[in-house]
C-alpha cells in the first residue's frame, strides 16, 4: 500500500527555517521522482520542488534561493529544507511520488510573528 507521511511543520517566525520530512512506503522509492507541493485556501495546490531519480532538482522560482530538496533512498525519505521563510509560505505541505494518486495528510507550516 502506497503511503506518504509528512512531518516537520510548525509555527515559525518570518526569516526562520524548517526542515520537512516525507517518509514513503509501499513502492520502490529509488525508482520514482519525488515532489513537494503546498496547498493554501486561496491558491490551491502549488508545485514547490521535485527531485529526480538521478538527484537533479527543480524548485519553483519563488523559492529557488530558499529551498533545498534532497532524498535518502536508504530511508525512503525526501526532505525539504526551507529558509528565510515568509508569511506567504504559510500552507499545508505534501509530498508525492510522481505518478501516484495517493496523498498523505500533509504537514502545516505557519509563518507568522
SETORFI-881931 format. One record per residue (C-alpha): residue in one letter; y negated, z negated, x negated. Coordinates in steps of 0.001 Angstrom, whole numbers. Example, Ala and Ser with C-alpha at 12.3 -4.5 7.8 and 13.67 -1.06 7.14 Angstrom:
BEGIN
rec residuo A v 4500 w -7800 u -12300 $
rec residuo S v 1060 w -7140 u -13670 $
This chain:
BEGIN
rec residuo X v 0 w 0 u 0 $
rec residuo X v -3285 w 1122 u -1495 $
rec residuo X v -5800 w -1676 u -1751 $
rec residuo X v -9217 w -2274 u -3303 $
rec residuo X v -10653 w -5764 u -3793 $
rec residuo X v -14289 w -6033 u -4828 $
rec residuo X v -15626 w -9196 u -6461 $
rec residuo X v -18700 w -10490 u -8194 $
rec residuo X v -21542 w -10050 u -5759 $
rec residuo X v -24115 w -12695 u -5002 $
rec residuo X v -27767 w -13587 u -4918 $
rec residuo X v -29760 w -12622 u -7978 $
rec residuo X v -33464 w -12587 u -8741 $
rec residuo X v -35269 w -9322 u -9421 $
rec residuo X v -34694 w -8318 u -13013 $
rec residuo X v -31358 w -10093 u -13124 $
rec residuo X v -27887 w -8824 u -13882 $
rec residuo X v -24475 w -8796 u -12241 $
rec residuo X v -21009 w -7572 u -13078 $
rec residuo X v -18985 w -6312 u -10151 $
rec residuo X v -15229 w -6077 u -10439 $
rec residuo X v -12813 w -3978 u -8418 $
rec residuo X v -9101 w -4613 u -8595 $
rec residuo X v -6971 w -1768 u -7296 $
rec residuo X v -3310 w -1708 u -6359 $
rec residuo X v -694 w 470 u -4719 $
rec residuo X v -1168 w 3628 u -6773 $
rec residuo X v -1113 w 4884 u -10357 $
rec residuo X v -4566 w 3661 u -11317 $
rec residuo X v -4971 w 5566 u -14574 $
rec residuo X v -4406 w 8877 u -12762 $
rec residuo X v -7403 w 8551 u -10474 $
rec residuo X v -11132 w 8803 u -10841 $
rec residuo X v -12775 w 5627 u -9561 $
rec residuo X v -16097 w 5441 u -7760 $
rec residuo X v -18518 w 2700 u -6764 $
rec residuo X v -20537 w 3145 u -3587 $
rec residuo X v -23007 w 919 u -1797 $
rec residuo X v -23981 w 638 u 1830 $
rec residuo X v -27170 w -548 u 3496 $
rec residuo X v -28136 w -578 u 7176 $
rec residuo X v -30969 w 1857 u 6581 $
rec residuo X v -29473 w 4330 u 4100 $
rec residuo X v -25807 w 4133 u 4967 $
rec residuo X v -23307 w 4801 u 2181 $
rec residuo X v -24601 w 5932 u -1191 $
rec residuo X v -22869 w 7036 u -4357 $
rec residuo X v -23546 w 4687 u -7278 $
rec residuo X v -21270 w 5642 u -10171 $
rec residuo X v -17969 w 7321 u -10995 $
rec residuo X v -15640 w 7022 u -13951 $
rec residuo X v -13191 w 9837 u -14526 $
rec residuo X v -9671 w 9500 u -15834 $
rec residuo X v -10916 w 10676 u -19246 $
rec residuo X v -13582 w 7901 u -19086 $
rec residuo X v -16512 w 10259 u -18636 $
rec residuo X v -19035 w 8678 u -16299 $
rec residuo X v -21589 w 9762 u -13747 $
rec residuo X v -24338 w 7496 u -12401 $
rec residuo X v -26853 w 8055 u -9612 $
rec residuo X v -30258 w 8970 u -11016 $
rec residuo X v -31983 w 5921 u -9510 $
rec residuo X v -29748 w 3582 u -11502 $
rec residuo X v -28953 w 5696 u -14554 $
rec residuo X v -30618 w 3373 u -17077 $
rec residuo X v -29500 w 171 u -15386 $
rec residuo X v -25812 w 640 u -14632 $
rec residuo X v -22652 w 956 u -16689 $
rec residuo X v -19277 w 1748 u -15166 $
rec residuo X v -16096 w 1053 u -17085 $
rec residuo X v -12375 w 729 u -16441 $
rec residuo X v -9421 w -1201 u -17773 $
rec residuo X v -6292 w 734 u -16918 $
rec residuo X v -4048 w -2092 u -18095 $
rec residuo X v -5592 w -4325 u -15428 $
rec residuo X v -6045 w -1678 u -12705 $
rec residuo X v -9686 w -2710 u -12723 $
rec residuo X v -13021 w -951 u -12666 $
rec residuo X v -16290 w -2705 u -13467 $
rec residuo X v -19910 w -2081 u -12570 $
rec residuo X v -22434 w -3750 u -14840 $
rec residuo X v -25891 w -3753 u -13331 $
rec residuo X v -29078 w -4998 u -14935 $
rec residuo X v -32797 w -5004 u -14176 $
rec residuo X v -31829 w -5340 u -10545 $
rec residuo X v -34407 w -4527 u -7892 $
rec residuo X v -34692 w -5624 u -4256 $
rec residuo X v -33774 w -2088 u -3227 $
rec residuo X v -30389 w -2571 u -4917 $
rec residuo X v -29511 w -5048 u -2174 $
rec residuo X v -26388 w -3687 u -493 $
rec residuo X v -22673 w -4142 u 14 $
rec residuo X v -20877 w -2513 u -2900 $
rec residuo X v -17471 w -875 u -2555 $
rec residuo X v -15085 w 841 u -4908 $
rec residuo X v -12549 w 3531 u -4154 $
rec residuo X v -10080 w 5771 u -5865 $
rec residuo X v -11123 w 9352 u -5302 $
rec residuo X v -9034 w 10977 u -2606 $
rec residuo X v -8085 w 7808 u -784 $
rec residuo X v -9421 w 6901 u 2651 $
rec residuo X v -8758 w 3178 u 2312 $
rec residuo X v -11731 w 874 u 1808 $
rec residuo X v -11959 w -2727 u 702 $
rec residuo X v -14216 w -5353 u 2213 $
rec residuo X v -16873 w -4830 u -412 $
rec residuo X v -18987 w -7392 u -2218 $
rec residuo X v -22526 w -8198 u -1142 $
rec residuo X v -25359 w -8050 u -3662 $
rec residuo X v -28689 w -9544 u -2665 $
rec residuo X v -31660 w -9136 u -4974 $
rec residuo X v -34414 w -11488 u -3936 $
rec residuo X v -36743 w -14124 u -5294 $
